[in-house]
Amino acid sequence: MFPDLEPLLPRVSKPVQYVGGELNAQVADEDEWDATPVRWALMYPDAYEVGLPNQGVMILYEVLNERPDALAERCYAVWPDLEALLREHRVPAFTVDGHRPVGDFDVLGVSFSTELGYTNLLTTLDLAGIPLHTADRDESHPVVLMGGHAAFNPEPMTDFVDVVALGDGEEVVGDITGVIRDWKAKGRPGGRAELLDRLAVTDGCYVPARYDVTYGDDGAIAAVEPVGGAPRSVQKRTTRDLDDWPYPKAPLVPLAETVHERASVEIFRGCTRGCRFCQAGMITRPVRERSLQGIGEMVDTAVRASGFDEVGLLSLSSADHSEIAEITKGLADRYEGSNTSLSLPSTRVDAFNIDLANEISRNGRRSGLTFAPEGGSERIRRVINKMVSEEDLIRTVSEAFAQGWRQVKLYFMCGLPTEEDSDVLEIAGMAHRVIKAGRAASGHNDVRCTISIGGFVPKPHTPFQWAPQAHPDVVDERLRKLREAVNSDRRLGRNVGMRYHDGKPSLIEGLLARGDRRVGRVIERVWREGGRFDGWSEHFSFERWTEAAAAELGPLGVSLDWFTTRERDRDEVLPWDHLDSGLERDWLWDDWQEALAGGEQDDCRWTPCFDCGVCPSTGQDIQVGPSGTQLIPLTVASPVGGNRFGSA
Amino acid sequence: MARVRPGEAANPAPPTVQRIRVRFAKRGRLRFLSHRDIARAFERAVRRAGVPVSHSHGFSPHPRLSWIGAAPTGAASEAEYLEIGLTREVDPAQLVDALDRALPSGLDVLEAAVATPPALADRIDAVRWAVELPGVAEGELRAAVEALLAEESVVIERVTPSGRKQIDVRKALVKAAVVTASNGPGLATGTAAVAGCAILTAVVRQTTPAVRPDDVLGALDVVAGLTPPVPARATRMAQGLLDDSGELADPLGTDRVTAQV
């Protein structure tokens, strides 16, 4: 259908994002399309520039396209300018690979990293001609499948999605493909209802329509009951050995500009640091490291296949890989003199990190280091279990500035449980001391410290799932005072940059994160009133959300505040209690109480088990090195290796 | 000027020993690439192809790719040019081949030549365009072109990010003609010419700001009220030095080697 789209493209901004044609993209021809039983449209529900680099979509795209019984194409949210033209000219939502209508696929799989992408799925469903509500769909419509971290509480989206995939996607997409393939091969027995029944008993798949939710007089959930043969609780999927899944092998290389211009290699999955605010760290346990050799091969493959000049070593806390020193040194040696640089999302604050950073910058730039103390005071850092002492931080940044680094970025959160003004104001003192230490260590005044502050949103499956969310007015007021404190000393304050967003979007994110099925009607109303791209400040409208929440939730006896700023008690049925991330509910509760008491929790990677419950329930142990292997010393002949260009 | 601080290594970039000029096409749906998109795609392609491209010095070394007058976003082209700095001498034919294979289909490397004086910029002062106008009748277009050529000056206004600009289209226009779809120039927009699609060819002198195909269409609107029902598709067919007969001399000269496909 590209000919239908093409005349519209000269009239929209950045048309290149809609044309596909990326290096390593895969487009099925008509014969292949006809011969393939299960066709997936994979959607990342944000703009192309954000969605294209998403690792999850890229991995599943390759995994599915390697299967003989499946094919996958991609789609992204279209900007309002193109949406209007598509409606005007009756052109449906399309994939960027084959420019096929999304409605022609068997599955529309959507990966939600953040709840603020929810309205964008509704736009795509509507443009694709797929009924918004799962109840209104029939066999001719794709199965709408939701995955990603937000899927661990999909309840606000259950009006709109047919199936939810919990946990790692590599294997479950194969299982879903098998179920759909067999059902189609047998002539679609029992229609769509039977297909959903079959998916409801597939490991890691949750079919919301197979569960009845009832509410009590207090507004909270009374019970969640499975109907038909659906299991009482759905357990997440866990990919055991990352070395068996070296994806993406051929990263997509966009023609348009995107937010990450690099090849990424996931060096381990999961995290056991136990930061209590961090949903990702909780729901991706246990830690599974990719081996040194596996990483070495993936980096080589990715650089050769993409031509990127930067490789990101991804994970939730990359410096924690048990062989990180060997990995970085080995890669820096391999790419010496090749203008290939490495990047490491680093969060740990210690001298070891500086050695790593120096190694990593050997072939590239040495601009800035990023640390995430997350909390301004020692007290609040104990509450969130982010155990970084200011002493360590100052020692680390002194070392960094002494070695030629010029800028330090510090990440914090505001609105944390038990937080008071003083906890936030201590961030200013910390920033000032960083500047002082930096000047002393570097011998000049030209050092920068940027403090970046995000609003805290309590998330499901974390010890803070019971916590009251701070009201945006409180957060905004604390940040105003913090700015004053930063600028109270002009001589130091002028070298401190401060970046933050207002607290309002965080409150809506909180509603969507911990909401139940009743929140679905708020999402739909916001979308009908024009809500799009809620993760973008220029498109987000707080008033649209608060008004829709008041109109839709009020008659049900609940409210925006009820879902966000209210503290839950231990016995309340949480909307996601029947979805099993492996964590013991009792352990989460104890850790929440421990947080309120200011107690710490160690990292079980290095210290004895504290029974969070994940290993027994996923049948998997933490997997950390040393692997006993070596980073294979690949010969690098030409700048990026290979023999494609002979010598003159 | 950046001071070298402790811990910062000087960049040991090897020098440029050869420069090769390349002609490439932007075709089909890749016509929607902007110049920045194309530059990024080439930077990655030279790396994938293992081309020994030289780099600028400093903390943020960039590959030495020099560009000349990119066609606008949305316009296809058969005649885009760049010059590549190399750290060792390579065979231009091999470069064409390796680079073309490393680029996505639609960015197609066509020919190359070792750079010799004068500079590429001094070998180009005009562009030949072909513009497909679906839904515009040939007779209507012919009348509009005749009306435009009859004027001495036709000024249109273009809104740019930096404000409104007055552009004299007629002054920059060297010649213009209408060709029928059946004997058209073989356009590269990926769409076969269809009946009822008039094609305009125009040779436009390089000016500041450059007169683009859209500006020519704007001028046709001014003189004859011509408004295409759907967006026109423009293709840059050639660039070069104008000779006395209004033809364009090939900027790569006689030394060029062409792709072996």
HADDOCK unambig.tbl for C-alpha pairs under 7 A between the chains (distance, minus, plus):
assign (segid A and resid 7 and name CA) (segid B and resid 230 and name CA) 6.68 0.50 0.50
assign (segid A and resid 7 and name CA) (segid B and resid 231 and name CA) 6.07 0.50 0.50
assign (segid A and resid 10 and name CA) (segid B and resid 74 and name CA) 6.28 0.50 0.50
assign (segid A and resid 15 and name CA) (segid B and resid 32 and name CA) 5.95 0.50 0.50
assign (segid A and resid 16 and name CA) (segid B and resid 32 and name CA) 5.07 0.50 0.50
assign (segid A and resid 16 and name CA) (segid B and resid 33 and name CA) 5.47 0.50 0.50
assign (segid A and resid 19 and name CA) (segid B and resid 29 and name CA) 6.10 0.50 0.50
assign (segid A and resid 21 and name CA) (segid B and resid 104 and name CA) 6.94 0.50 0.50
assign (segid A and resid 23 and name CA) (segid B and resid 104 and name CA) 5.78 0.50 0.50
assign (segid A and resid 255 and name CA) (segid B and resid 37 and name CA) 5.53 0.50 0.50
assign (segid A and resid 255 and name CA) (segid B and resid 41 and name CA) 6.20 0.50 0.50
assign (segid A and resid 256 and name CA) (segid B and resid 37 and name CA) 5.47 0.50 0.50
assign (segid A and resid 257 and name CA) (segid B and resid 37 and name CA) 6.74 0.50 0.50
assign (segid A and resid 304 and name CA) (segid B and resid 48 and name CA) 5.91 0.50 0.50
assign (segid A and resid 305 and name CA) (segid B and resid 48 and name CA) 6.93 0.50 0.50
assign (segid A and resid 306 and name CA) (segid B and resid 48 and name CA) 6.72 0.50 0.50
assign (segid A and resid 307 and name CA) (segid B and resid 44 and name CA) 4.51 0.50 0.50
assign (segid A and resid 307 and name CA) (segid B and resid 45 and name CA) 6.28 0.50 0.50
assign (segid A and resid 307 and name CA) (segid B and resid 47 and name CA) 5.15 0.50 0.50
assign (segid A and resid 307 and name CA) (segid B and resid 48 and name CA) 4.64 0.50 0.50
assign (segid A and resid 308 and name CA) (segid B and resid 44 and name CA) 5.97 0.50 0.50
assign (segid A and resid 365 and name CA) (segid B and resid 59 and name CA) 6.00 0.50 0.50
assign (segid A and resid 365 and name CA) (segid B and resid 60 and name CA) 6.41 0.50 0.50
assign (segid A and resid 403 and name CA) (segid B and resid 6 and name CA) 6.21 0.50 0.50
assign (segid A and resid 403 and name CA) (segid B and resid 7 and name CA) 5.25 0.50 0.50
assign (segid A and resid 404 and name CA) (segid B and resid 5 and name CA) 5.84 0.50 0.50
assign (segid A and resid 404 and name CA) (segid B and resid 6 and name CA) 5.55 0.50 0.50
assign (segid A and resid 404 and name CA) (segid B and resid 7 and name CA) 5.37 0.50 0.50
assign (segid A and resid 404 and name CA) (segid B and resid 8 and name CA) 6.48 0.50 0.50
assign (segid A and resid 638 and name CA) (segid B and resid 50 and name CA) 5.83 0.50 0.50
assign (segid A and resid 639 and name CA) (segid B and resid 50 and name CA) 6.08 0.50 0.50
assign (segid A and resid 640 and name CA) (segid B and resid 47 and name CA) 6.42 0.50 0.50
assign (segid A and resid 640 and name CA) (segid B and resid 50 and name CA) 6.22 0.50 0.50
assign (segid A and resid 644 and name CA) (segid B and resid 49 and name CA) 5.94 0.50 0.50
assign (segid A and resid 644 and name CA) (segid B and resid 50 and name CA) 6.42 0.50 0.50
assign (segid A and resid 645 and name CA) (segid B and resid 49 and name CA) 6.22 0.50 0.50
assign (segid A and resid 645 and name CA) (segid B and resid 50 and name CA) 5.49 0.50 0.50
assign (segid A and resid 645 and name CA) (segid B and resid 51 and name CA) 6.36 0.50 0.50
assign (segid A and resid 645 and name CA) (segid B and resid 98 and name CA) 6.72 0.50 0.50
assign (segid A and resid 648 and name CA) (segid B and resid 89 and name CA) 6.18 0.50 0.50
assign (segid A and resid 648 and name CA) (segid B and resid 90 and name CA) 5.15 0.50 0.50
assign (segid A and resid 648 and name CA) (segid B and resid 91 and name CA) 6.88 0.50 0.50
